[in-house]
Amino acid sequence: MKQIYFIFFIFLALNAFSQNTFQTFFDDFNDNANQWWEGSNKDKNASIFDGSYTFESFQKDTRSIVYREMTVDPEVPYTIEANIRLDKGKKNMGFGLVLGWDNWDNYCRILISDNGMVQIWQIINGSGQKVVNWKKLPDGIIRPKGEFNHVKLERGGDGTTHLYINGKIAATPSNVKFVGKKYGFILTDKQKITADYIRIKYLSRPINVVDNPTPADKIHNMGSAINSKYTEKGPIISVDGRTLYFTLAGSPQNIGGSKKDDAMYSHKEINGGWNQRQFFPAPINNSSSNFLVSITPDGNSALFGNAYMSDGSMKQGVSYGVKRNGQWMMPTPLQIANFENKNQYVNYFLTADGGHLLMAIENSQSKGGLDIFVSEKLANGSWGTPKNLGPNINTFADDFAPFLAADGTTMYFASKGHPGYGSADIFMTKRLDDTWLNWSEPQNLGNGINTKDWDAYFTVDARGEKAYMVSAGKNSMGIEDIFEITLSESSRPEALELVKGKVYNAKTMQEIDAEVYYDDLLTGKRLGSAYSTVQDGFQIALPKGYKYGFQANVPGFMPIAENVDLTDLNDFRQKTADLYVVPVEQGQDFSLQNIFFDGATANLSPESFLELDRLAEMMRLNPSIRIEIGNNMINGGLKADQLNVLQARMTAIQNYLAQKSVDINRVKTQIEEIKLKPSLNISNSGEIRIKLF
């Protein structure tokens, strides 16, 4: 019969934690639902049978552990307890519990021995502390080989810790903390133990769940076109939802073999299914580990893990790669100021606007394990010093796998420190301002998406309906699989408009390659860029809340900008908008769309300044070019005051260019009347015709 002790203990200073609740993990080993390690090798053996977990080490004078993953805030009250029996081993060698294990430089252990001794040892960052030195307890407290011992450690709200052995207080050390992110059982010699239960109870904040979370029946394994018996991880979905990028690990088919990772992709078919996954070609995949970490909305640029060196070798870091007309070029390493990472893992994500780099790293600013940082792109193309996103995002444990949706506001990430349902859960937060340091309280996406296992690497398309994630849950085909989710509305990003098209030479009507920029017309701020190729065109994601101007830029050409007002956008939209550029040469004429006036007056609105600045710049770069500014009227029979407004508008443009150091003698004005309608309604915008001569 199992011996389970219940000792009532009043935690001190609980008023400080009154808004929180106690979480309990319990395992009686009636099955292996919690996935403890089972198996046998030259070092150890473990198995679960008939309500007990047996663990045996074959190594002399060597520490050996088995563990499960769980993150407990080291500053909160907690209890850890278990029944443990020594079946084999020397009387004077310790066995017991690890309460937090990261590595042998970061862990805490409780040991008892068959000869009546007890010890608590804590080591942090390689610095060890004998919290309780080997101490002999009165005879009879620790039971002999073959009998269960109940070991229990309780930490109160004031940091006071009580160690109980078989119901008797064995020590009252100060402030014993959970260290690391795992817990389990430890042996120190050739020993064999049996445990018949383990319980951990700890104070935790309530789980902050999104309203109407996505139910579990909306989550499906993506099947054999994507997943295998190996590990599929790191999914990234294109903004249009048509291409899924991910990483394959552990497969002997990888270029570098089963110990290296390769970058993969799959396209969505017309019927909604996914075609068979494919390997990225060289130079992306090579004999080292290769993986894509983010893709720009145009699909023509991406971040890849590790630094691709010019001699073909690979180093730690991250690289930027471009695709031109279907062919990926050799990626080049990014330069990040004052970059530091003490963790063996790292994540990167390039935002859709191309101007910010999110990363999960561990350095001197970290609050615990991996933290999420942001780096801003500098004018010279390098990246600034990473800044910690702050305490609303980062916790005492690992916070990682950031993904910022194309709306530029909604971030999804994985955390072991925010209250959740398992080892790592997925959370959603909103960026509150342009400092990138203020975020809303993260919300757990619910226990339909998050399981008791490890869930991470969440990605969502621009529409917000389909999301993808990695899980090690029971429905996996392999170690880790990628799942597709039909996302509940409460967990979706903000509305945006997806604009795609191609760029044309307005003179020849031939498609050309071009940079595409989009700006805030009200402030003139550059909000993002894309690249358009003859084969693939361009695609830009425009979040709600702005009045945009967007145009193609090609040296030697004048761009014809388009605009769209998304200040009151409520739902996802998409449209096609081809862009045109005009050769800067005599005889060309074109229309400027982004010229605006205050009502029916001749006062230029600030939204016009970007367009007129580009016109002024074109004239400065081409001093032999003169222009004629005209307004193609859609009617005749104009009243004198209407003609006066139109002429005044042309003069206002002429004067603006003069203020930008353009010789006014190079700028003529003209109004052309076309007799089609009997009346004219002068609005706050109009098509301005420019002729080069």
DRENLUMKE-563363 format. One record per residue: x negated, y, z of N, C-alpha, C in turn. Coordinates in steps of 0.05 Angstrom, whole numbers, plus 5000, padded with zeros to 4 digits. Layout:
N
XYZXYZXYZ...
//
This chain:
693
498349765000500050005000498250255000498950444984497350694982497650855008495450965017495451135041495351425032497451575035497551855027498052015052496152195059496352355083497652615076499252705094500452975092499653135117497953335113497053505135498153785130499653885148500854155144498854365153498354565135496354765140497555035132497355225150498455485144496355665132496655745107494755915094494856195106492556325110492456585121492756795099493657025106493857255088495557195064497757035068499356965045501057205035501357405052502857635042501657755017499057735014497657844991498357694966499357444970499857274947502857214944504557374957507457304959508757294931507657434912508957434886508057184869506257034880505156804865506456544875505856324862506956064869504655854870505155634884503255424885503755224863501655154848501754954827500554704838501654474831500554214841500054024818497653914818497053694801496753434818498053224809498052974824497752734804496052554811495652314795495352074813497251874810497151634826496051394810495151444786493751244769495551004762498151054761499950834752499750804722498651004709497950984680495651184675494951224651492851414645493951644629496251744638497451974624495652224624493952244644492152474646489452434633489152204619486852164602484152174616483952034639481351994651479651824633477051854636475251694619475451404628475751224608475650944612473650824592472250624600470450494582467950404597465950314581463550204593461250264575458950354587456450384572454250314591451750364583449450274599449250424625450650654627450450814652452750784671455150734660457450734678459750584666461750524683464150384676466450504691468750524678471150634691473650504679475650464696478150344686480450414705482850424694485250464710486850204709487650104733489149854734490749844760493349784757495049734780494949964801495150204791495250434809492650524821490450444809487850524820485950594797484050784803481950854784479350764795477950594781475450484790473150604774471150684787468850824775466250704786464550604768462050474776459650594761457550654775455050744763452950534764451450494742449250304741446550434745446450694752443950844753443150884782440650824788439550844815438651134820439351244843438551514852439251724831441551694818442351884797445251964801445752224799448552324801450152234776452552154780454252074758457152164764458452284745461152384750463052304728465652284735467852274716469652504724470852634704472352874710474652924691476453084700478653194683478353504683479553624663479253914661481554054675480854244692482854424705481354664715482554894710481255144719482855264742481455304764482655424788481155684795482755894799481556154806479856114832477256174831475656114855476356284879477956494876478556674898481256614912482756414903485456374914485356134933487456114951487755874967488155624950487055404960487455154945487154914964487954684955487554434969486754224948484754064955484053834939483853594957485153374950485053134967485152884951484152674962484152414948483652184968484651944961483851704975481651564960479351524972477051404959476051164976475350944962474350714975471650634963469650594980467050494970467250184967466850084943466949804938464149674937462149834929459449724925457449954928455249904941453250104943452050114971449750264973448350294999449950465018449650405044451150545065450350845066447850905060446951185064447051355039448351265018448551414993451351534991451451794983453951944983455651884959458251904963460251894941462552084949464152174929466352354937467452504913467952764917469452924898467753154887468153224862467153474852469553664849469353904860471554094858470454334842470554284816469554474797466754384788466654304763464054224751463954344722461854494717461354604691458954464678456854454694454354304687452854274713450554154712449154104737448054354750448154584736447354834748449754984759452254884755454655014765456654804773456654744798458654554808458754554838460854424850461054394878461954104884460853984905461453704911461953674941463553474947463953374975463053084975461153014992460152744994460652635022461452385023461452235048459751985043458851855065457351615062458351405081457751155076458750935092457550925120455351075124454151085150455151325167457451445158458651655175457751935170456451995147455452255142457252405122457152675123458652845105456853075096457353175071455853405061457553555041457253815040458353985019456154145006455854124980453654254965454954414943454054664941455054844920452654964905452754964879450555074863451755244841450855494839451855694820449555814805449655794778447555894761444755794769444755534777442255404784441255444812442655614827441855674855443655514874442355324888443855144905444155244934446355154946446955224974448154984988446954905010448154685026450254815044452654825035454854945050455154795077455154535075455054365099452754165095450654195111448454005108449253735118447853535109448553265118449053265148451553175155452453195183453652925191452752825214453852565225456452625240458552485231461152505245461352295267463052345286463452145307464251875295463351665308463851395298466851345295467551215273470251135267471851325250470751575245472251755228472051675199469551625190469251525163469451215164471251105148471750825148469750665131469250425138467150265124467850185096465850075083466149965056468649785055470149815033472549655029475049775040474850005055477250135065477350425053479850515049480250775037479650995058478351215048477951455064479551685051480951825067482452055057480752305061480052435039478352675039480052905030480053125046481653355039480253615046480153795027478954065032481054275027481454455046483354675043481954935046482655125028481555395029483855585034483655755055485755935061485456205047487456375050487456635037485156815046484056765069481756935079479056805072479156585057476656465049475756245068476956215092476256005110476955735099475155545101475455285090475455065111477254875109477354645128476954385113475154225122474753965110475753755130477653585120478753375136477853105125477152925142476552645135478452475152480152335138482052155152483652295174484452545168486152695186484652845207481952825209480352955229478753175216478553405230476953625219474053545221472753545197469853475196468053715194469053945184467454185181469254415175468454665182469954905175467955105161467055035138465155215124466555465114464955665106466055915097466155925066468555975056468856055028467755855008468555605010467855414989469755454965468555504942470055574918470055354898472155344882472055184857469955304839468155144829466055234811466455094784466355234763466655104737469555054730469954864712472554824700473554544700472254364716473054084716473053984745474353764750474453644776474353344773473653194793473652904791472052774813470652554806469352384826466352374820464752344841461852344838460652114854458551994841456951794854454051884853452351794872449551884873447551654871448551414866446751174865448350954850447250724850448650494839450950414858453250534852455550504869458050444853460050354867462750314855464750404875466650574865468750674883471450624869473550634885476350624876477850854888479450994872481151204882484051124875485851164894488651094888490451334885489451574890490851814882489052064885489752274872488352534875490452744872490252954889492153174887490653434889491453634873490353904875492654094875492654264895494654474898493354744900494154934885492855194885494855414879494155654889495855884886495455994858497656044844497556134817499756344812499056534795501156724787503356564771505756664771507856534755507056544725507956354710507456354682509156554668507956744655509356964641510056864612512456764609513156634583514656824566514256814540515756984521518756914523520357104516523257054515523856854492525656674497526456474477524056344463522356204478519956084466520655874445518755824428519055624407519455344419521555204412521954934423520054734410519654514424517754314415518454184388521054174382521854044357521254214332520154454336519354634314516354604308515054414321512154374318511654094306510154084284509753834270506853794263505953554266503353474257503253504226501153624215501153684186500553434169500053214182499752964166497152924153496952714137494452614127493252794105494852974094493653164074491653354088492053404114490353584129488753434150490153254166488953134189487852844183486152754201484952484198484452374226483052154227482252034252479952194265478852384251476752554261477852804273476253014276477153264289477653474268480053584267480653814251481154054270479854274265480054494284479754764269480054974284479655244274481355324250483955274250485555354226485755654223485655744198486156024192488056024167490356154170492256164148491956424133492156414106492056664091494556824097494357084092496657254100499257184084498857094060501257014044502256734051500856594069501756334077501256114057499656164036499355964015496855794017494955874034492455724036491655694065491055454073490155394100487255324100485655464116482755404119482355284146480555084148480054964174477354824174476654694196474054564199474354274204472754114191472753824196470153744211470553614233468253524250468353224254465953114255465752824262466052634238466452744214466952564191464252494177463852244171461452164156461452274128463752374118463852494091462652774091462352904114461153174114458353174103457553394090454953404077452753344096452953444121450853394141451353144157453352984150454052744165455852804188456352594203458452614224457752794247455252884250454453064271454553354263455453414239455653684229458553744221459253994221461954084213461954184184464154154170464454274143467054434141466954644124469254814119471054684098473654694103475654574086477854774079479454704059481854864053483954684039486454784040488654654026490654864017491854823994493755003983496654893987498455073992501254993995502454953967503954733964505154663939507954803936509054803913511554933908513754823925513654563931515754433946515354473976513354623984512954684012510954504026510154284013508054104024505354224019503354074029500554164026499053954010497354063991495853873975493453763991492253553981490153423995487753614000486853614024484753794032482253774015480753994012478353993996476054124011473654034005471254154017470654414002469754624018468554854005466154763989465654883966463254813950460854963962458454893952456055043958456455323947455355533960453355513982454655514010457355504011458655524038458055274054458555034043457854784057455054704050453554634070450854534066450254324088447854254091447254034110447454114139447854374145448254464172451254464178451954574202454854604209455954854196458254824182459455044167462355064174463355304178466155344184466955634179469355664169470555934164471956024189471456274197472756374221474856584217474856714193477056894186476856964157479157024145479357094116480757364114479857534096481157794093483757754077485557954080488157924066487957884036485857994023485557953994484557683987483657524007482557264001479857263988478657493984476157523970473757563988474257564014472057594034472757434058470657334072471157164096468657184114469157114139467057074158466556774161463956694161463256414165461456394189461756174203460056124227457156084220455456164238452556144235451456344215448856394217447456584200446156444176447156504152445956384128443456544121441056414122438656554117437856534087436256724078435656734049434056494040432656354058431056124050432755864051435355894056437155664057437555544084435955634104436255534131438655664145439355564169441555674184440655734212441655954224441056024251443756094265443556134292445956214306446756494297449356534296450356794288452956764272453556964256455956964239455257114213456457034191455757144165458257224150457857424132459957534115459557434087461657314076461457214048463657324031463057354005464957463986465457263963467857263953468557093929469157283906467857223884468257393860469157213837471757263829472957103808472656803811473356713836473556433841471056303852468756453853466256333862465256473888464856313909463756423934460756473931459956713939457056783939455756693965453056703966451656643991452356844013453356764036453956944057451457074068451857314080449557464092450157504122448157484139448657514168449557794176451357814195452058064206450158154228449658414230447958524250449758654271449658554296451358654318449558764339449859014346448159154365448459024393446158974406446058884434447658634438447658454418449158204421447858024440449457904458448357714478450457504483449757254483451557034490450156824505450956774530449756564547451156304545453456294531455056054529454255894505454755624507454055454484456155494461458455614468460555654447460755954441461856014417462356284409464556284388466356484389468456514368468156794356468856814331468957084317471657104302472557354299474857404281474657684270474757714244474757964230477658064226478258304235480958404233481658464204484258474199485158504171484258764158483858974175482959234164479959234158478559014166475758994160473959164178475259304198473659504214473059414242474059184250473559094278472958794278471158724296470258444298470858354327472758164330473358044356471457814360470657764384468857534390469357444418469057184422469057064449466256984456465057124475462257074483462157094514459857014525459357034553456857194557457057424570454657584576454957724603453257914608453258044635455858194641457458264620459958394625462258204629461857944625464057754626465157724654467657684656469057644681469057354690468257174672468156894679468156724654465956584648465856424624466056594599467456484579467856644554469856864558469157104549470957334549471257424520473457564515473857674488472857964487471258024467470058284463470858384435470458654431470858774405468458944397467758924372465559094361466759244337465959494334466959664313464959694290465859684266464059714243463059994241460460034238459260294237459060384208458460644204458260754177456160624160454060524172451860394157452460104151454760004158455459724153454859524175453259614195452659434217454959454238454659314260456759304280455759404307457559554321456859674346456759474369455859574392455559404416458359294424458659034428461158924436462259034463464859094464466159194488468058984498468058944525469858754537472658864536474658694528477358784524478758844551477558774573478658854599480158644614480958714639482158514657484958414649486358554632488958454623488658214606486358194592485857974574484057764587481857854598479757664607480057594636479557344643480057244670477457114681477756984704475456844716474556604700476256514681475656274666475256344636475156144619474756194591477156314578476756534563478756664546477456674518478656554498477256514474479156484450478056424426479556384401481456614395480456864393482257084387483057084358485557144353486657184326488457424326487657634312489357874309490957854284493557854287495357834264494958064245495858034221495458244200496858504207498658504227499858764235497858944250495558834257493458994271494059044300496258934310497158984337497358734354498358514343499058274358496658084359495658024382493357844385494357584399493557364388493957104400491157004409491056874432488556764441489056534460486956384466487156164484485856234511486956134532485856194559486155954577484155924594484255734616484755874643484856144642485156294667487856404671489256484650492056574654493856334660495856374677497556144685498856014660498655744660499655594637500455314645500655144624501654874628499554664626497154734616495154534612492354644615490454494603487654564605487154844592488154884568488055154555490655194542491755434545494355504533493955744513495955784496495856004477497656224487496656474485497956704495498256924473500057104477500457324458500357584473499057784462498858054474499058264452499658514459499858734440497758944446496459044425494559264429496159524433495459674453497059904461495960174450493460184442492360434431489860364415488660574404486360544386483760504401483760504427481260454442480460154441482459984435482159694435481559584463481859744484481359664511483959644528486159724516488759714531490659524516491559314531493159104520495559044539497758964527500058884544499358624559500858574580500458334596500958084577498957914576499257674558501657504566502957404545505257224549504656954539505256754555504956474547507056404526506156264505508056194484509955974491509855874516511855674524510955394522512355214536511554934537512554774513513754904493514154774467511554764451510154994452507555014438505254914456505255004481503154924499503854664514501954484516502254234529500554214554500553984567498753944590495853894581495553874554492853834544491654094534489654074518488054304508489354414482490354664483491654784460490255044454489455094429487955334422487955374392486655584383486255654355488855684340490255904347492855964337492656174315494056134293493856314270496656334258497356574248500056614238499956784212501756724193501756874168503057144171503057304150503957584151506957594157508457404146511357404150512057344179510357184193510757124221512456884226513256744205515056514209513456254214511156234201509655984204506956044218506455874238503955884253502555614252500055614259498455364259496655374283496155134294494555124318493154844320491254834338489954574344490954474371491454214372492254084397491053804399490553724423489553454428491753284441494253364435496553224447497052944437499152824447499652544441500452484412501252694398502052654370499752684350497352704361494952734343494252474330493352504304492352274289489452214297488052424306485252394313484652524340482252604344481452724369482952994373482853164352484353404352485553434324488053524323489453554297490553844295491253914270492554164265495554124262497054304275499954284275501154534262503454504249504854724237507354784254507855044258509955134276511855324261514455274264516455474256516855654280515855884279515556054303518156204310518856204335521156354345520556654341522756804337522457084331520957234353521357154378520057304400517057274401516057074387513157024386511757124361513257274344512157354318510857624320509057694302507857954301509758164291508858414290510458634281510858624251512858774241513458774212511158914197510858824172508958954154509858914125508459044107509059004078506558894065506858674051504658554036504758644007502658783999502558893972500458743956501158643933499158513916499358613888497158593873497158683846494458653834494058783811491458783797490759073790488259113782487359383775486759383745487759603732487459623703486059893696484459873675483360113662485760233646486560473654488960593641488560653612486060683603485560733575485760483558484560263567484460013551486559813560487759853584489659673596488359403601485759393605484359143612484059133642484258893653483858843682480958883689480359003712477659043720477358993750474958943759474358913788474259183800475159203825475159473839475459443869474359633883475059663911477859783914479359693933482059813938482059913966482760163969482860293996485760374003486360364028488960464037488560644061490060874061489561094080492161184093491961304116494261444129494461714115496661754100496962014086497162244105498262204129498662434147496062534159494162354166491662424179489262414161489562274139487262234121485362004130486061864151484361654162484361414144482061304138481761054123482660824141484660674133485760454149484760184141483760154117482859884109482059874080481059644072480159614044480459324036480359284010480459013998478859023973478558793960477158783935478858643914479158763891480758653870478958533848479458283840477958163819479758113795478558083772480158023747481757773751480557563764481957313766484157313788483457423811485257403834486857653841486057883830487358133837486758213866488558353878488158443906490758383922490358393948492658363967491958523992493758694000493258854025495758824043495258814069497358794089497559074102499859194100500359464110502259454134501259484158502959474182504959714182507159674197509159884199507960114215509260354212508560584228506960794213506360754188504760944173506061014146505361244136505861314108503161274094503061084076500561004064500161114036497661174030496761204002494760983997494860863973492960653966492160683937489660633932488560673905486060503901485460463875483060313867480760513863478360423870476060593865474060453848473360583826471260473807469560713799466860693802465160913794465660993765465861263761466461363734469361373726471161313745473961313740475461483761477661593753479461733772481761553779482061493806484261313814486961443812488961283804491761363805492961233830493361393851494261283876497261223877497961033893500760973899501261043928503761053936504361093964506860933973507060883999509360744010509660844038512160904046512761004072513860774089512260684109513060464127513460554156514060814159514360914186516760794200518760704185521160594198521660304188519560164182519859884172520759704195522759534189523859354210523259064204523058994178522758714171520458684151519458444150517358374130518258434102516458554086517058604058514558534042514958474017512658433999513458543971511458643957511958753931509458733914509758763888507558783870507159073861504759173862504159443854501459453841501359433815498859453800497759733802495059753802493760013804492260073779491960333773490660423749488360623755486260613739484160813741483660923713483061183712482761323687479861393683478661333660475961423655475761723656473661823669473262113671471862203646473562273626472562373600474562553588473662733571475462923558477662773542480062893542482262783527484062603544483162513567484862343584486862513600489262403602491162533621492562323637493362393661494562203680496262363699497862213715499562333735498762263763498862463780498362413809500962383824501262153838503762093851503862203880501462243892501462303921501062593926502562763913502663053918505363113930505363243954507863293968507963583977510363693978510863973986512863974009512864194023514864224045517564304033519264104032521964154021521764253992523364453985523464563958521664803955519564813971517665043970515164963955513265153954510665103942508565053963509365003988507364954009506464664008503864614004502864344003503164214030504163964031504263804055501563674060500863614085498263494091497863224077500163084071499862824057498562854029498463104019497363153992494363173993493163224016490363304017488563084007489062834014487362614005487162603975489462623962489562613932488062843920488463083931487163313920484163313926483363203949480563173955479162993935480462783927479262603907478962743880480962903874480863063849478563253850478163393872475963583875473263433874473063203887470663053886469962963857471962883842471562813814470363043798471363283803470463513789467563593797466963553823464163613831462163423819463063173816461262973804461062993774462963143762463063163733463363463726461163613728461363903726462264003698462063833678462863923651465863893646467163753663470063703660471763933670473664013654475764203663478464063663480364173678482964033680485164233675487364123667489864273664491964143683493064303700495164193719497864263708499464053704502164103694504263953710506764023705509063893718511063823697511263563690513163473670516063503680517463693670520163733679522063523666524163463680526063263669528563413659528463673656530763823647529864093636531664213622531264483613533264673625533364913615535265103626534665183655532165203662531465253690532065543697532965573722533365843732530665963739530566223740528066363744526766283770528366263792527166193818526065913818527265733802526165463801523565463786523465603764520965633749518765753766519565943783517566073800516465883820518165703832517265503851515265313838515965223814514265033800511565163793511565403784509065543778507465593803508865653825507465703851506165443860507465213855506264963863503664913848503664973822501264933806499065113817499765353824497865543835496765453862498565333878497665233904495565023901495964843882493964633876491364763867491664953849489265093838487665223861489065353880487765483902486465283921487865053926486664853943483964753932483964703906481464613893479264823895480065073894478065283896476865283924478565223945477565213972475564983976475764783958473964553959471564593940470964843935468564923919468764843890471264823879471564783851472065053837470465113817470665373802473465403791474865613799477665643792477965673761475765753747475865783718476065513704475465293720475665023708478464903711480265053723482964953729485065123716486565023697488765163684491365053695493565203693496165103701498165133678500164953677502164963656504564803665506964903656509464763660510664683634511264433630512464343606515364273611517164393595520064343599521064143578522463943588523663743570526663763574528163833554531063893556532663633556533063523580534563273582537063313600536763473620539063503639539563803644541963873651542664153653541764283679540964133699540264253725537864113737536564233756534164123769534464133799533963913812533763903841530863883849529664093858526864093865526563953892525163733893524863583918522063643930521463503952518863553965516563403953517063263931514863123917515463143887513363103872513763103843511362993829511662913805509562803790507863023778505363043786503463243777501763133755501863263731500363163708497663303708495563143704492863243702491763173674490663363660489463313634486563403635484763233626481863293626481063403598479563613598478563723573475963863576
//
